[in-house]
Amino acid sequence: MGSDPEARIGYGYDLGSGETTWHLANAPEYGLPELPWLVDDDFTESLEKHLLTTLGEFTETDYRAEGYFEREGAAKQRVGVRLDRSGTWDYTGHILVAINSRQAVEWSETLTLDLEFMTGAGRLSTWDGQLNAALSLLGLTPTQDRPRWLVYPFYG
């Protein structure tokens, strides 16, 4: 079993990583920031669960229940953002992106950038609102001044 390299693009914030440097105001140099929703030192899972239960209003836990994944998918769309990984499993960065902005290519594929899609004022203002709502709920203040289009690697 191998790993696939990807180039990803998404509209959002680079939150950094505890393994290198967080890109958050008042974050520790190393380790995890102190956050009330952080459980068992699992930043990714805790963040996603907190967003899903609050913004997505999804609290189900039994994935074997009929229709679970459809309801979970609808809740993720209501949240409007996702935490994406960059880097590798050993050196992971955290990118908070608008869910419908993320695109990726792997291996020898190419991705044609659609500048009309990327600059659509209505789309960007919607994504800005979703990203800001998530940051406010999470209590995170990125050092990045505003959401931007980010290109980032992923190998996993």
Residue frames as a rotation matrix with the C-alpha (Angstrom) as fourth column:
MET 1
0.587 0.810 0.000 0.00
0.810 -0.587 0.000 0.00
0.000 0.000 -1.000 0.00
GLY 2
-0.513 -0.809 0.289 1.47
0.818 -0.562 -0.121 3.33
0.260 0.174 0.950 -1.05
SER 3
-0.059 0.430 -0.901 0.73
0.535 -0.748 -0.392 6.97
-0.843 -0.505 -0.186 -0.56
ASP 4
0.197 0.225 0.954 -0.58
0.961 -0.237 -0.142 9.42
0.194 0.945 -0.262 -3.10
PRO 5
-0.748 -0.434 -0.503 0.77
0.511 -0.859 -0.019 12.96
-0.424 -0.271 0.864 -3.49
GLU 6
0.290 0.859 0.422 -1.78
0.954 -0.291 -0.064 15.71
0.068 0.422 -0.904 -4.08
ALA 7
-0.943 -0.291 0.158 -1.75
0.280 -0.956 -0.091 19.40
0.178 -0.041 0.983 -4.79
ARG 8
-0.047 0.958 -0.281 -4.72
0.999 0.039 -0.036 21.06
-0.024 -0.283 -0.959 -3.11
ILE 9
-0.874 -0.078 0.480 -6.26
0.116 -0.992 0.051 24.49
0.472 0.101 0.876 -3.36
GLY 10
0.003 0.902 -0.432 -8.88
0.942 0.143 0.305 25.94
0.337 -0.408 -0.849 -1.07
TYR 11
-0.122 0.075 0.990 -10.22
-0.029 -0.997 0.072 29.24
0.992 -0.020 0.124 0.19
GLY 12
0.812 0.444 -0.379 -9.59
0.339 0.169 0.925 29.77
0.475 -0.880 -0.013 3.88
TYR 13
0.646 -0.537 0.542 -6.99
-0.746 -0.595 0.299 30.03
0.162 -0.598 -0.785 6.61
ASP 14
0.097 -0.721 -0.687 -3.68
0.096 0.693 -0.714 28.31
0.991 0.004 0.136 7.28
LEU 15
0.884 0.317 0.344 -3.87
-0.304 -0.170 0.937 27.48
0.355 -0.933 -0.053 10.99
GLY 16
-0.047 -0.989 0.142 -0.36
-0.899 -0.020 -0.438 25.99
0.436 -0.148 -0.887 11.11
SER 17
0.550 0.120 -0.827 0.68
0.058 0.982 0.181 23.05
0.833 -0.147 0.533 13.23
GLY 18
0.900 -0.208 0.384 1.94
-0.413 -0.120 0.903 22.26
-0.142 -0.971 -0.194 16.69
GLU 19
0.667 -0.683 0.297 4.76
0.658 0.727 0.193 20.29
-0.348 0.067 0.935 15.07
THR 20
-0.233 -0.728 0.645 6.20
0.863 -0.460 -0.208 23.40
0.448 0.508 0.736 13.42
THR 21
-0.981 -0.028 -0.194 4.43
0.118 -0.872 -0.475 26.67
-0.156 -0.488 0.859 14.19
TRP 22
-0.049 0.999 -0.002 0.82
0.908 0.043 -0.417 27.54
-0.416 -0.022 -0.909 14.85
HIS 23
-0.824 -0.092 0.559 -0.48
0.375 -0.828 0.417 30.46
0.425 0.554 0.716 12.81
LEU 24
0.339 0.928 -0.153 -2.83
0.651 -0.114 0.750 31.50
0.679 -0.354 -0.643 15.61
ALA 25
-0.018 -0.271 0.962 -2.71
-0.471 -0.847 -0.247 34.49
0.882 -0.458 -0.113 17.92
ASN 26
0.082 -0.025 0.996 -1.73
-0.996 -0.049 0.080 33.54
0.047 -0.998 -0.029 21.48
ALA 27
0.907 0.158 -0.391 -0.85
-0.186 0.982 -0.035 29.95
0.378 0.104 0.920 20.55
PRO 28
0.629 -0.735 0.256 2.02
-0.177 0.185 0.967 28.17
-0.757 -0.653 -0.014 22.28
GLU 29
-0.066 -0.744 -0.665 5.25
-0.949 -0.160 0.273 27.77
-0.309 0.649 -0.695 20.35
TYR 30
-0.778 -0.139 -0.613 4.82
-0.355 0.902 0.245 23.99
0.519 0.408 -0.751 20.49
GLY 31
-0.865 0.494 -0.085 2.00
0.412 0.604 -0.682 21.73
-0.285 -0.625 -0.727 21.53
LEU 32
-0.293 0.874 0.388 -1.70
0.815 0.016 0.579 22.45
0.499 0.486 -0.717 21.41
PRO 33
-0.669 0.180 0.721 -3.49
-0.333 -0.940 -0.074 25.68
0.665 -0.290 0.689 22.24
GLU 34
-0.887 0.442 -0.130 -5.77
0.315 0.375 -0.872 25.55
-0.337 -0.815 -0.472 25.28
LEU 35
-0.681 0.722 -0.119 -9.30
-0.561 -0.410 0.719 25.36
0.471 0.557 0.685 23.94
PRO 36
-0.374 0.572 0.730 -12.48
-0.797 0.204 -0.568 24.33
-0.474 -0.794 0.380 25.79
TRP 37
0.673 0.705 -0.223 -13.61
-0.708 0.528 -0.469 21.98
-0.213 0.474 0.855 22.99
LEU 38
-0.028 -0.788 -0.616 -10.25
-0.776 0.405 -0.483 20.18
0.630 0.464 -0.622 22.67
VAL 39
0.744 0.352 0.567 -10.58
-0.626 0.664 0.410 16.58
-0.232 -0.660 0.714 23.86
ASP 40
0.734 -0.448 0.510 -7.78
0.282 0.885 0.371 14.03
-0.617 -0.128 0.776 24.34
ASP 41
-0.094 -0.853 -0.513 -5.23
-0.233 -0.482 0.844 16.25
-0.968 0.199 -0.153 22.56
ASP 42
-0.417 0.029 0.909 -6.83
0.803 0.480 0.353 15.43
-0.426 0.877 -0.223 19.19
PHE 43
-0.651 0.074 -0.756 -7.06
-0.137 -0.990 0.021 18.82
-0.747 0.117 0.655 17.47
THR 44
-0.897 0.256 -0.361 -8.55
-0.377 -0.014 0.926 17.59
0.232 0.966 0.109 14.19
GLU 45
-0.560 0.714 -0.420 -11.21
0.579 0.700 0.417 15.26
0.592 -0.010 -0.806 15.57
SER 46
-0.397 0.394 -0.829 -12.19
0.780 -0.331 -0.531 17.66
-0.484 -0.857 -0.175 18.37
LEU 47
-0.763 0.072 -0.642 -12.51
-0.267 -0.940 0.211 20.61
-0.588 0.333 0.737 16.00
GLU 48
-0.835 0.447 -0.322 -14.56
-0.237 0.236 0.942 18.68
0.497 0.863 -0.091 13.46
LYS 49
-0.460 0.686 -0.565 -16.88
0.808 0.587 0.055 17.24
0.369 -0.431 -0.823 16.12
HIS 50
-0.513 0.233 -0.826 -17.40
0.500 -0.701 -0.509 20.65
-0.698 -0.674 0.243 17.72
LEU 51
-0.819 0.193 -0.540 -18.30
-0.501 -0.700 0.509 22.24
-0.280 0.688 0.670 14.38
LEU 52
-0.764 0.520 -0.382 -20.56
0.018 0.608 0.793 19.35
0.645 0.599 -0.474 13.41
THR 53
-0.406 0.635 -0.658 -22.51
0.905 0.378 -0.194 19.32
0.126 -0.674 -0.728 16.67
THR 54
-0.357 0.260 -0.897 -22.90
0.407 -0.822 -0.399 23.11
-0.841 -0.508 0.187 16.94
LEU 55
-0.530 0.128 -0.838 -23.07
-0.638 -0.711 0.295 24.59
-0.558 0.691 0.459 13.42
GLY 56
-0.784 0.170 -0.598 -24.20
-0.426 0.553 0.716 21.35
0.452 0.816 -0.361 11.77
GLU 57
-0.080 0.770 0.634 -26.60
-0.988 0.021 -0.150 20.37
-0.129 -0.638 0.759 14.57
PHE 58
0.442 0.126 -0.888 -25.55
-0.423 0.902 -0.082 16.73
0.791 0.412 0.452 14.19
THR 59
-0.045 -0.421 0.906 -25.09
-0.999 0.031 -0.035 14.67
-0.014 -0.907 -0.422 17.36
GLU 60
0.905 0.410 -0.115 -25.66
-0.417 0.907 -0.051 11.13
0.084 0.095 0.992 16.14
THR 61
-0.019 -0.954 0.300 -22.97
-0.921 0.133 0.367 8.58
-0.390 -0.269 -0.881 16.97
ASP 62
0.013 0.086 0.996 -24.30
0.009 0.996 -0.086 5.28
-1.000 0.010 0.012 15.59
TYR 63
-0.452 -0.298 -0.841 -22.94
-0.768 -0.349 0.537 5.14
-0.454 0.888 -0.071 12.05
ARG 64
-0.969 0.119 0.215 -24.77
0.190 0.920 0.344 1.82
-0.157 0.374 -0.914 11.53
ALA 65
-0.173 0.962 -0.212 -28.17
0.233 -0.169 -0.958 3.56
-0.957 -0.215 -0.194 11.68
GLU 66
-0.039 0.244 0.969 -29.92
0.986 0.168 -0.002 3.73
-0.163 0.955 -0.247 8.32
GLY 67
0.655 0.303 0.692 -29.32
0.573 -0.796 -0.194 7.06
0.492 0.524 -0.695 6.62
TYR 68
0.590 -0.470 -0.657 -26.55
0.570 -0.334 0.751 8.07
-0.572 -0.817 0.071 9.04
PHE 69
-0.422 -0.897 0.130 -24.04
0.723 -0.246 0.646 9.09
-0.547 0.366 0.752 6.36
GLU 70
-0.177 0.450 0.875 -26.62
0.768 -0.494 0.409 11.07
0.616 0.744 -0.258 4.38
ARG 71
0.852 0.512 -0.109 -27.59
0.450 -0.611 0.651 13.02
0.267 -0.604 -0.751 7.51
GLU 72
0.316 -0.828 -0.463 -23.94
0.591 -0.210 0.779 13.52
-0.742 -0.520 0.423 8.41
GLY 73
-0.507 -0.502 0.700 -23.21
0.860 -0.247 0.446 14.79
-0.051 0.829 0.557 4.89
ALA 74
0.304 0.707 0.638 -26.09
0.622 -0.655 0.429 17.26
0.721 0.267 -0.639 5.09
ALA 75
0.871 -0.027 -0.490 -24.78
0.429 -0.442 0.788 18.48
-0.237 -0.897 -0.374 8.45
LYS 76
-0.140 -0.990 -0.035 -21.29
0.757 -0.130 0.640 18.99
-0.638 0.063 0.768 6.99
GLN 77
-0.333 0.106 0.937 -22.80
0.795 -0.504 0.339 21.12
0.508 0.857 0.084 4.24
ARG 78
0.756 0.648 0.092 -24.59
0.469 -0.634 0.615 23.22
0.457 -0.421 -0.783 6.89
VAL 79
0.449 -0.687 -0.571 -21.25
0.616 -0.224 0.755 23.78
-0.647 -0.691 0.323 8.67
GLY 80
0.998 0.062 0.014 -19.84
0.050 -0.626 -0.778 25.14
-0.040 0.777 -0.628 5.40
VAL 81
0.320 -0.947 0.004 -16.18
-0.914 -0.310 -0.262 24.67
0.249 0.081 -0.965 6.35
ARG 82
0.954 -0.113 -0.279 -13.84
0.165 0.971 0.171 21.77
0.252 -0.210 0.945 6.84
LEU 83
0.468 -0.874 0.130 -10.46
-0.631 -0.227 0.742 21.23
-0.619 -0.429 -0.658 8.42
ASP 84
0.940 -0.222 -0.259 -8.10
-0.094 0.560 -0.823 19.97
0.328 0.798 0.506 5.75
ARG 85
0.609 -0.792 0.050 -4.67
0.255 0.255 0.933 18.52
-0.751 -0.555 0.357 6.25
SER 86
0.790 -0.528 -0.311 -1.50
-0.512 -0.289 -0.809 19.56
0.337 0.798 -0.499 4.51
GLY 87
-0.130 -0.945 0.300 1.84
-0.991 0.123 -0.044 17.82
0.005 -0.303 -0.953 4.55
THR 88
-0.410 -0.108 -0.906 2.17
-0.246 0.969 -0.004 14.22
0.878 0.221 -0.424 5.68
TRP 89
0.628 0.626 -0.462 0.83
0.231 0.418 0.879 12.09
0.743 -0.659 0.118 8.53
ASP 90
0.086 -0.690 -0.718 4.07
0.982 0.179 -0.054 12.78
0.166 -0.701 0.694 10.42
TYR 91
-0.812 -0.353 -0.466 4.16
0.412 -0.911 -0.028 16.53
-0.414 -0.215 0.885 9.76
THR 92
-0.163 0.899 0.406 0.59
0.968 0.066 0.243 17.73
0.191 0.433 -0.881 9.46
GLY 93
-1.000 0.020 -0.004 -0.59
-0.019 -0.993 -0.115 21.26
-0.006 -0.115 0.993 8.87
HIS 94
-0.313 0.946 -0.083 -4.17
0.795 0.213 -0.568 22.38
-0.519 -0.244 -0.819 9.42
ILE 95
-0.994 0.071 0.087 -6.06
0.003 -0.755 0.655 24.39
0.113 0.651 0.750 6.80
LEU 96
-0.331 0.937 -0.113 -9.60
0.407 0.034 -0.913 25.65
-0.851 -0.348 -0.393 7.52
VAL 97
-0.997 -0.064 -0.053 -11.31
-0.027 -0.347 0.937 25.95
-0.078 0.936 0.345 4.14
ALA 98
-0.135 0.969 -0.208 -14.75
-0.868 -0.217 -0.447 26.71
-0.478 0.121 0.870 2.79
ILE 99
-0.079 0.083 0.993 -16.12
-0.086 0.992 -0.089 23.27
-0.993 -0.093 -0.071 2.03
ASN 100
0.725 0.463 0.509 -17.09
0.428 0.276 -0.861 23.94
-0.539 0.842 0.002 -1.59
SER 101
0.751 -0.502 -0.429 -13.84
-0.634 -0.729 -0.257 25.71
-0.184 0.465 -0.866 -2.47
ARG 102
-0.006 -0.857 0.515 -11.44
-0.546 0.434 0.717 22.79
-0.838 -0.277 -0.470 -2.06
GLN 103
0.901 0.127 -0.416 -10.07
-0.425 0.457 -0.781 21.13
0.090 0.880 0.465 -5.18
ALA 104
0.199 -0.861 0.468 -7.23
-0.493 0.325 0.807 18.67
-0.847 -0.391 -0.360 -5.59
VAL 105
0.727 -0.099 -0.680 -5.19
-0.588 0.421 -0.690 16.88
0.355 0.902 0.248 -8.22
GLU 106
0.514 -0.589 0.624 -2.91
-0.331 0.534 0.778 13.91
-0.791 -0.606 0.079 -7.84
TRP 107
0.125 -0.636 0.761 -0.02
0.587 0.666 0.461 12.37
-0.800 0.389 0.456 -9.70
SER 108
-0.790 -0.540 0.291 0.13
0.524 -0.349 0.776 13.56
-0.317 0.766 0.559 -13.31
GLU 109
0.194 0.936 0.293 -3.28
0.981 -0.191 -0.042 15.26
0.017 0.295 -0.955 -13.36
THR 110
-0.892 -0.355 0.279 -3.75
0.354 -0.934 -0.059 18.96
0.282 0.046 0.958 -13.95
LEU 111
-0.031 0.866 -0.499 -6.32
0.891 -0.203 -0.407 21.36
-0.454 -0.457 -0.765 -12.56
THR 112
-0.435 -0.012 0.900 -7.59
0.609 -0.740 0.284 24.26
0.663 0.672 0.330 -14.61
LEU 113
-0.669 0.172 -0.723 -8.17
0.575 -0.496 -0.650 27.24
-0.470 -0.851 0.233 -12.37
ASP 114
-0.028 0.776 0.630 -11.45
0.856 -0.307 0.416 29.02
0.517 0.551 -0.656 -13.03
LEU 115
-0.898 -0.439 -0.021 -10.82
0.393 -0.781 -0.485 32.65
0.196 -0.444 0.874 -12.11
GLU 116
-0.353 0.853 0.384 -14.52
-0.432 -0.512 0.743 33.49
0.830 0.096 0.549 -12.37
PHE 117
0.490 0.483 -0.725 -15.27
0.349 0.654 0.671 30.81
0.799 -0.582 0.152 -9.75
MET 118
-0.163 -0.695 -0.700 -12.39
0.943 0.099 -0.318 32.02
0.290 -0.712 0.639 -7.57
THR 119
-0.961 -0.276 0.009 -13.38
0.265 -0.932 -0.246 35.68
0.077 -0.234 0.969 -7.62
GLY 120
-0.225 0.960 0.169 -17.18
0.439 -0.056 0.897 35.46
0.870 0.276 -0.409 -7.51
ALA 121
-0.675 -0.111 0.730 -18.15
-0.418 -0.758 -0.502 38.18
0.608 -0.643 0.465 -5.02
GLY 122
0.347 0.887 0.305 -21.30
-0.823 0.132 0.552 36.44
0.450 -0.442 0.776 -3.79
ARG 123
0.654 -0.178 -0.735 -19.46
0.214 0.976 -0.046 33.16
0.726 -0.127 0.676 -3.31
LEU 124
-0.410 -0.910 -0.065 -16.55
0.374 -0.103 -0.922 34.79
0.832 -0.402 0.383 -1.46
SER 125
-0.458 0.273 0.846 -18.81
-0.716 -0.678 -0.169 36.74
0.527 -0.683 0.506 0.88
THR 126
0.707 0.696 -0.125 -20.72
-0.522 0.633 0.571 33.54
0.477 -0.339 0.811 1.72
TRP 127
0.417 -0.636 -0.649 -17.47
0.510 0.755 -0.412 31.68
0.752 -0.159 0.639 2.37
ASP 128
-0.571 -0.609 0.550 -16.09
-0.076 -0.628 -0.774 34.58
0.817 -0.484 0.312 4.42
GLY 129
0.058 0.707 0.705 -19.20
-0.890 -0.283 0.357 34.44
0.451 -0.648 0.613 6.61
GLN 130
0.863 0.256 -0.435 -18.94
-0.114 0.938 0.326 30.67
0.492 -0.232 0.839 7.09
LEU 131
0.028 -0.944 -0.328 -15.23
0.536 0.291 -0.792 30.83
0.844 -0.154 0.514 7.91
ASN 132
-0.581 -0.242 0.777 -15.69
-0.371 -0.771 -0.517 33.73
0.725 -0.589 0.359 10.35
ALA 133
0.462 0.810 0.361 -18.60
-0.771 0.166 0.615 31.96
0.439 -0.562 0.701 12.09
ALA 134
0.739 -0.242 -0.628 -16.47
0.299 0.954 -0.016 28.84
0.603 -0.176 0.778 12.52
LEU 135
-0.344 -0.934 0.092 -13.47
0.367 -0.224 -0.903 30.78
0.864 -0.277 0.420 13.84
SER 136
-0.297 0.318 0.900 -15.67
-0.721 -0.693 0.007 32.66
0.626 -0.647 0.435 16.30
LEU 137
0.764 0.644 -0.037 -17.28
-0.498 0.625 0.601 29.45
0.410 -0.441 0.798 17.55
LEU 138
0.586 -0.618 -0.525 -13.88
0.536 0.781 -0.321 27.77
0.608 -0.093 0.789 17.88
GLY 139
0.927 -0.256 -0.274 -12.27
0.068 -0.604 0.794 30.75
-0.368 -0.755 -0.543 19.62
LEU 140
0.109 -0.913 0.394 -9.43
0.876 0.275 0.396 30.84
-0.469 0.302 0.830 17.08
THR 141
0.819 0.027 -0.573 -7.73
-0.170 -0.943 -0.286 33.97
-0.548 0.332 -0.768 15.78
PRO 142
0.571 -0.629 0.527 -5.50
0.817 0.495 -0.296 33.23
-0.075 0.600 0.797 12.78
THR 143
-0.103 -0.689 -0.718 -2.47
0.333 -0.704 0.627 35.42
-0.937 -0.175 0.302 12.18
GLN 144
-0.730 -0.001 0.684 -3.51
0.682 -0.080 0.727 35.53
0.054 0.997 0.059 8.52
ASP 145
-0.924 0.270 -0.272 -5.42
-0.159 -0.916 -0.367 38.81
-0.348 -0.296 0.889 8.09
ARG 146
0.063 0.970 -0.234 -8.31
-0.859 -0.066 -0.508 37.39
-0.508 0.233 0.829 6.03
PRO 147
0.445 0.112 0.889 -9.27
0.185 0.959 -0.214 34.26
-0.876 0.259 0.406 4.08
ARG 148
-0.038 -0.516 -0.856 -7.19
-0.883 -0.384 0.271 33.66
-0.468 0.766 -0.441 0.98
TRP 149
0.898 0.150 -0.414 -6.80
-0.364 0.782 -0.506 31.10
0.248 0.605 0.757 -1.75
LEU 150
0.174 -0.832 0.526 -4.18
-0.816 0.177 0.550 28.66
-0.551 -0.525 -0.648 -0.49
VAL 151
0.591 -0.144 -0.794 -2.24
-0.478 0.730 -0.488 26.03
0.650 0.668 0.362 -2.41
TYR 152
0.112 -0.512 0.851 -0.87
-0.960 0.167 0.227 23.28
-0.259 -0.842 -0.473 -0.20
PRO 153
-0.435 -0.354 -0.828 0.66
-0.628 0.778 -0.003 19.81
0.645 0.518 -0.561 -0.53
PHE 154
0.391 0.472 0.790 -0.76
-0.855 0.504 0.121 16.60
-0.341 -0.723 0.601 0.83
TYR 155
-0.324 -0.500 -0.803 0.92
-0.666 0.724 -0.182 13.23
0.672 0.476 -0.568 0.86
GLY 156
-0.576 0.138 0.805 -1.00
-0.703 0.419 -0.575 10.41
-0.417 -0.898 -0.144 2.42
